[in-house]
Amino acid sequence: MSVHKTIIITGASQGIGAGLVKTFLDKGWNVVGTSRNISESKLFDRAGRLELISGDVADPETAERVATTAVEQFGSIDALVNNAGVFLTKPFLEYTIEDFRRLCATNVEGFIHFTKHAIGQMLRQKSGGSIVTITSSLTDHPIAGVTASLPMITKGGLNAVTKSLALEFAKSNIRVNALSPGVVDTPLHAKNPRTFLESLSPMGTITAVQEIVDGVIYLTESSNITGEVLHVDNGAHLGKW
């Protein structure tokens, strides 16, 4: 059994997720990363404290395999980052019920599957733990021209359940927080003009992946913070600018 703490990271193959894997490894954590095809990834050094498991987070079997691997390989689950998510923009009248089901399957059902396994194991360990979920600053303030009403049903729900779970498990020292980004410099936005992306916050800047990673680390390691939604969005949640 490892003496290091163990973290599960979903959506771990690129962007924010890949940055989280690398940084937590550098900080001495055991990491179990998952995404659809991550077992084929060449991004990471596989030596030692890293397990990569391919799977769809919407499938409950994926969460079970990931949780089992964490406990069998490293002896514990001490933290979870629910980073996997689908962001689909369309005018509201063009969304289909299939779009909504896809959003709910990944963003909500995936959260439920992984969070239940993580909290269940944390309760058995009786040593507390941390859950951090990546949401969106658009839940606080929509932006004209960014039509994302259905994704925000799911992301807003995640902000709400974060506070509910933080209260429910506070006495077990299981902290539940969310991080709410704006525009992040990831492959998701690669096709958008930078001038347009910069216009989506009052600071006129684009958030680097490492800034999101640093926020997640802060929430994961800060022993007295729970029920918080931390905005790392260049002020986008503040309203009209």
Contacts in CASP RR format, 6 or more apart in sequence:
PFRMAT RR
TARGET T0000
AUTHOR 0000-0000-0000
METHOD contacts of the structure
MODEL  1
MSVHKTIIITGASQGIGAGLVKTFLDKGWNVVGTSRNISESKLFDRAGRL
ELISGDVADPETAERVATTAVEQFGSIDALVNNAGVFLTKPFLEYTIEDF
RRLCATNVEGFIHFTKHAIGQMLRQKSGGSIVTITSSLTDHPIAGVTASL
PMITKGGLNAVTKSLALEFAKSNIRVNALSPGVVDTPLHAKNPRTFLESL
SPMGTITAVQEIVDGVIYLTESSNITGEVLHVDNGAHLGKW
1 74 0 8 1.000
1 75 0 8 1.000
1 76 0 8 1.000
2 30 0 8 1.000
2 49 0 8 1.000
2 73 0 8 1.000
2 74 0 8 1.000
2 75 0 8 1.000
4 28 0 8 1.000
4 29 0 8 1.000
4 30 0 8 1.000
4 49 0 8 1.000
4 74 0 8 1.000
5 29 0 8 1.000
5 30 0 8 1.000
5 76 0 8 1.000
5 78 0 8 1.000
5 79 0 8 1.000
6 29 0 8 1.000
6 30 0 8 1.000
6 31 0 8 1.000
6 32 0 8 1.000
6 70 0 8 1.000
6 74 0 8 1.000
6 75 0 8 1.000
6 76 0 8 1.000
6 77 0 8 1.000
6 78 0 8 1.000
6 79 0 8 1.000
7 24 0 8 1.000
7 29 0 8 1.000
7 30 0 8 1.000
7 31 0 8 1.000
7 32 0 8 1.000
7 78 0 8 1.000
7 79 0 8 1.000
7 80 0 8 1.000
7 81 0 8 1.000
7 220 0 8 1.000
8 31 0 8 1.000
8 32 0 8 1.000
8 33 0 8 1.000
8 34 0 8 1.000
8 66 0 8 1.000
8 67 0 8 1.000
8 70 0 8 1.000
8 77 0 8 1.000
8 79 0 8 1.000
8 80 0 8 1.000
8 81 0 8 1.000
8 114 0 8 1.000
8 118 0 8 1.000
9 17 0 8 1.000
9 20 0 8 1.000
9 21 0 8 1.000
9 24 0 8 1.000
9 31 0 8 1.000
9 32 0 8 1.000
9 33 0 8 1.000
9 34 0 8 1.000
9 80 0 8 1.000
9 81 0 8 1.000
9 83 0 8 1.000
10 33 0 8 1.000
10 34 0 8 1.000
10 35 0 8 1.000
10 57 0 8 1.000
10 80 0 8 1.000
10 81 0 8 1.000
10 82 0 8 1.000
10 83 0 8 1.000
10 84 0 8 1.000
10 110 0 8 1.000
10 114 0 8 1.000
11 17 0 8 1.000
11 33 0 8 1.000
11 34 0 8 1.000
11 35 0 8 1.000
11 38 0 8 1.000
11 57 0 8 1.000
11 83 0 8 1.000
11 84 0 8 1.000
11 85 0 8 1.000
12 18 0 8 1.000
12 20 0 8 1.000
12 21 0 8 1.000
12 33 0 8 1.000
12 34 0 8 1.000
12 35 0 8 1.000
12 38 0 8 1.000
12 52 0 8 1.000
12 83 0 8 1.000
13 35 0 8 1.000
13 36 0 8 1.000
13 37 0 8 1.000
13 38 0 8 1.000
13 41 0 8 1.000
13 43 0 8 1.000
14 35 0 8 1.000
14 43 0 8 1.000
14 186 0 8 1.000
14 187 0 8 1.000
15 184 0 8 1.000
15 186 0 8 1.000
15 187 0 8 1.000
15 209 0 8 1.000
16 83 0 8 1.000
16 134 0 8 1.000
16 181 0 8 1.000
16 184 0 8 1.000
16 186 0 8 1.000
16 209 0 8 1.000
16 212 0 8 1.000
16 213 0 8 1.000
17 81 0 8 1.000
17 83 0 8 1.000
18 43 0 8 1.000
18 44 0 8 1.000
19 209 0 8 1.000
19 210 0 8 1.000
19 213 0 8 1.000
20 81 0 8 1.000
20 83 0 8 1.000
20 213 0 8 1.000
20 216 0 8 1.000
21 31 0 8 1.000
21 33 0 8 1.000
21 43 0 8 1.000
21 44 0 8 1.000
21 50 0 8 1.000
22 43 0 8 1.000
22 44 0 8 1.000
23 210 0 8 1.000
23 213 0 8 1.000
23 217 0 8 1.000
24 31 0 8 1.000
24 217 0 8 1.000
25 31 0 8 1.000
25 44 0 8 1.000
25 45 0 8 1.000
25 49 0 8 1.000
25 50 0 8 1.000
27 217 0 8 1.000
28 49 0 8 1.000
29 49 0 8 1.000
29 79 0 8 1.000
30 49 0 8 1.000
30 50 0 8 1.000
30 70 0 8 1.000
30 73 0 8 1.000
30 74 0 8 1.000
31 49 0 8 1.000
31 50 0 8 1.000
31 51 0 8 1.000
32 50 0 8 1.000
32 51 0 8 1.000
32 52 0 8 1.000
32 53 0 8 1.000
32 66 0 8 1.000
32 69 0 8 1.000
32 70 0 8 1.000
32 73 0 8 1.000
32 74 0 8 1.000
33 50 0 8 1.000
33 51 0 8 1.000
33 52 0 8 1.000
33 53 0 8 1.000
33 66 0 8 1.000
34 52 0 8 1.000
34 53 0 8 1.000
34 54 0 8 1.000
34 55 0 8 1.000
34 57 0 8 1.000
34 62 0 8 1.000
34 66 0 8 1.000
34 84 0 8 1.000
35 54 0 8 1.000
35 55 0 8 1.000
35 57 0 8 1.000
35 84 0 8 1.000
36 54 0 8 1.000
36 55 0 8 1.000
36 56 0 8 1.000
37 54 0 8 1.000
38 52 0 8 1.000
38 53 0 8 1.000
38 54 0 8 1.000
38 55 0 8 1.000
39 52 0 8 1.000
39 53 0 8 1.000
39 54 0 8 1.000
40 54 0 8 1.000
41 52 0 8 1.000
44 50 0 8 1.000
44 52 0 8 1.000
46 52 0 8 1.000
49 74 0 8 1.000
51 69 0 8 1.000
51 70 0 8 1.000
51 73 0 8 1.000
51 74 0 8 1.000
53 62 0 8 1.000
53 65 0 8 1.000
53 66 0 8 1.000
53 69 0 8 1.000
55 62 0 8 1.000
55 65 0 8 1.000
56 62 0 8 1.000
56 106 0 8 1.000
57 63 0 8 1.000
57 84 0 8 1.000
57 85 0 8 1.000
57 106 0 8 1.000
57 109 0 8 1.000
57 110 0 8 1.000
57 113 0 8 1.000
57 114 0 8 1.000
58 105 0 8 1.000
58 106 0 8 1.000
58 109 0 8 1.000
58 110 0 8 1.000
58 113 0 8 1.000
59 113 0 8 1.000
60 113 0 8 1.000
62 113 0 8 1.000
63 110 0 8 1.000
63 113 0 8 1.000
63 114 0 8 1.000
63 116 0 8 1.000
63 117 0 8 1.000
64 113 0 8 1.000
64 117 0 8 1.000
66 114 0 8 1.000
66 117 0 8 1.000
67 77 0 8 1.000
67 114 0 8 1.000
67 117 0 8 1.000
67 118 0 8 1.000
67 121 0 8 1.000
70 76 0 8 1.000
70 77 0 8 1.000
70 121 0 8 1.000
71 77 0 8 1.000
71 121 0 8 1.000
76 121 0 8 1.000
76 125 0 8 1.000
76 127 0 8 1.000
77 117 0 8 1.000
77 118 0 8 1.000
77 121 0 8 1.000
77 122 0 8 1.000
77 125 0 8 1.000
78 122 0 8 1.000
78 125 0 8 1.000
78 127 0 8 1.000
78 128 0 8 1.000
78 129 0 8 1.000
78 130 0 8 1.000
79 118 0 8 1.000
79 129 0 8 1.000
79 130 0 8 1.000
79 131 0 8 1.000
79 132 0 8 1.000
79 220 0 8 1.000
80 114 0 8 1.000
80 115 0 8 1.000
80 118 0 8 1.000
80 130 0 8 1.000
80 131 0 8 1.000
80 132 0 8 1.000
81 132 0 8 1.000
81 133 0 8 1.000
81 134 0 8 1.000
81 216 0 8 1.000
81 220 0 8 1.000
82 110 0 8 1.000
82 111 0 8 1.000
82 114 0 8 1.000
82 115 0 8 1.000
82 131 0 8 1.000
82 132 0 8 1.000
82 133 0 8 1.000
82 134 0 8 1.000
82 158 0 8 1.000
83 134 0 8 1.000
84 106 0 8 1.000
84 110 0 8 1.000
85 106 0 8 1.000
85 107 0 8 1.000
85 134 0 8 1.000
86 102 0 8 1.000
86 103 0 8 1.000
86 106 0 8 1.000
86 107 0 8 1.000
86 151 0 8 1.000
87 136 0 8 1.000
87 148 0 8 1.000
87 151 0 8 1.000
87 188 0 8 1.000
88 95 0 8 1.000
88 99 0 8 1.000
88 102 0 8 1.000
88 103 0 8 1.000
88 148 0 8 1.000
88 150 0 8 1.000
88 151 0 8 1.000
89 146 0 8 1.000
89 147 0 8 1.000
89 148 0 8 1.000
89 151 0 8 1.000
90 99 0 8 1.000
90 147 0 8 1.000
90 150 0 8 1.000
91 147 0 8 1.000
92 147 0 8 1.000
92 149 0 8 1.000
92 150 0 8 1.000
95 149 0 8 1.000
95 150 0 8 1.000
99 150 0 8 1.000
100 150 0 8 1.000
100 153 0 8 1.000
103 150 0 8 1.000
103 151 0 8 1.000
103 153 0 8 1.000
103 154 0 8 1.000
104 154 0 8 1.000
107 151 0 8 1.000
107 154 0 8 1.000
107 155 0 8 1.000
107 158 0 8 1.000
108 154 0 8 1.000
108 157 0 8 1.000
108 158 0 8 1.000
111 133 0 8 1.000
111 158 0 8 1.000
111 161 0 8 1.000
115 131 0 8 1.000
115 133 0 8 1.000
115 165 0 8 1.000
118 131 0 8 1.000
119 131 0 8 1.000
119 165 0 8 1.000
119 169 0 8 1.000
119 174 0 8 1.000
122 128 0 8 1.000
122 129 0 8 1.000
122 172 0 8 1.000
122 174 0 8 1.000
123 169 0 8 1.000
123 172 0 8 1.000
123 174 0 8 1.000
126 172 0 8 1.000
127 173 0 8 1.000
128 172 0 8 1.000
128 173 0 8 1.000
128 174 0 8 1.000
128 175 0 8 1.000
129 173 0 8 1.000
129 174 0 8 1.000
129 175 0 8 1.000
130 174 0 8 1.000
130 175 0 8 1.000
130 176 0 8 1.000
130 177 0 8 1.000
130 219 0 8 1.000
130 220 0 8 1.000
130 221 0 8 1.000
131 165 0 8 1.000
131 174 0 8 1.000
131 175 0 8 1.000
131 176 0 8 1.000
131 177 0 8 1.000
132 177 0 8 1.000
132 178 0 8 1.000
132 179 0 8 1.000
132 216 0 8 1.000
132 219 0 8 1.000
132 220 0 8 1.000
133 158 0 8 1.000
133 162 0 8 1.000
133 176 0 8 1.000
133 177 0 8 1.000
133 178 0 8 1.000
133 179 0 8 1.000
134 178 0 8 1.000
134 179 0 8 1.000
134 181 0 8 1.000
134 212 0 8 1.000
134 216 0 8 1.000
135 155 0 8 1.000
135 156 0 8 1.000
135 158 0 8 1.000
135 159 0 8 1.000
135 162 0 8 1.000
135 178 0 8 1.000
135 179 0 8 1.000
135 180 0 8 1.000
135 229 0 8 1.000
136 148 0 8 1.000
136 151 0 8 1.000
136 152 0 8 1.000
136 155 0 8 1.000
136 156 0 8 1.000
136 180 0 8 1.000
136 181 0 8 1.000
136 182 0 8 1.000
137 180 0 8 1.000
137 181 0 8 1.000
137 182 0 8 1.000
137 231 0 8 1.000
137 233 0 8 1.000
137 235 0 8 1.000
137 236 0 8 1.000
137 237 0 8 1.000
138 146 0 8 1.000
138 148 0 8 1.000
138 151 0 8 1.000
138 152 0 8 1.000
138 155 0 8 1.000
138 182 0 8 1.000
138 236 0 8 1.000
139 152 0 8 1.000
139 155 0 8 1.000
139 156 0 8 1.000
139 157 0 8 1.000
139 159 0 8 1.000
139 180 0 8 1.000
140 180 0 8 1.000
140 231 0 8 1.000
140 237 0 8 1.000
140 239 0 8 1.000
141 236 0 8 1.000
141 237 0 8 1.000
141 238 0 8 1.000
141 239 0 8 1.000
142 148 0 8 1.000
142 152 0 8 1.000
143 200 0 8 1.000
143 236 0 8 1.000
146 200 0 8 1.000
158 178 0 8 1.000
159 178 0 8 1.000
159 180 0 8 1.000
159 229 0 8 1.000
162 176 0 8 1.000
162 177 0 8 1.000
162 178 0 8 1.000
162 227 0 8 1.000
162 229 0 8 1.000
163 176 0 8 1.000
163 227 0 8 1.000
163 229 0 8 1.000
165 176 0 8 1.000
166 175 0 8 1.000
166 176 0 8 1.000
166 177 0 8 1.000
166 226 0 8 1.000
166 227 0 8 1.000
166 228 0 8 1.000
167 227 0 8 1.000
169 176 0 8 1.000
170 226 0 8 1.000
175 219 0 8 1.000
175 223 0 8 1.000
175 225 0 8 1.000
175 226 0 8 1.000
175 227 0 8 1.000
176 226 0 8 1.000
176 227 0 8 1.000
177 219 0 8 1.000
177 225 0 8 1.000
177 226 0 8 1.000
177 227 0 8 1.000
177 228 0 8 1.000
177 229 0 8 1.000
177 230 0 8 1.000
178 227 0 8 1.000
178 228 0 8 1.000
178 229 0 8 1.000
178 230 0 8 1.000
179 212 0 8 1.000
179 215 0 8 1.000
179 216 0 8 1.000
179 219 0 8 1.000
179 229 0 8 1.000
179 230 0 8 1.000
179 232 0 8 1.000
180 229 0 8 1.000
180 230 0 8 1.000
180 231 0 8 1.000
180 232 0 8 1.000
180 233 0 8 1.000
180 237 0 8 1.000
181 207 0 8 1.000
181 212 0 8 1.000
181 232 0 8 1.000
181 233 0 8 1.000
182 200 0 8 1.000
182 201 0 8 1.000
182 207 0 8 1.000
182 232 0 8 1.000
182 233 0 8 1.000
182 234 0 8 1.000
182 236 0 8 1.000
183 189 0 8 1.000
183 197 0 8 1.000
183 200 0 8 1.000
183 201 0 8 1.000
183 206 0 8 1.000
183 207 0 8 1.000
183 233 0 8 1.000
183 234 0 8 1.000
183 236 0 8 1.000
184 206 0 8 1.000
184 207 0 8 1.000
184 208 0 8 1.000
184 209 0 8 1.000
184 212 0 8 1.000
185 206 0 8 1.000
185 207 0 8 1.000
185 208 0 8 1.000
185 209 0 8 1.000
186 209 0 8 1.000
189 197 0 8 1.000
189 206 0 8 1.000
194 206 0 8 1.000
197 206 0 8 1.000
198 204 0 8 1.000
198 205 0 8 1.000
198 206 0 8 1.000
200 236 0 8 1.000
201 233 0 8 1.000
201 234 0 8 1.000
201 235 0 8 1.000
201 236 0 8 1.000
201 241 0 8 1.000
202 234 0 8 1.000
202 235 0 8 1.000
202 236 0 8 1.000
202 238 0 8 1.000
202 239 0 8 1.000
202 241 0 8 1.000
203 234 0 8 1.000
203 235 0 8 1.000
204 234 0 8 1.000
205 234 0 8 1.000
206 234 0 8 1.000
207 232 0 8 1.000
207 233 0 8 1.000
207 234 0 8 1.000
211 232 0 8 1.000
212 232 0 8 1.000
215 230 0 8 1.000
215 232 0 8 1.000
218 230 0 8 1.000
219 225 0 8 1.000
219 228 0 8 1.000
219 230 0 8 1.000
231 237 0 8 1.000
END
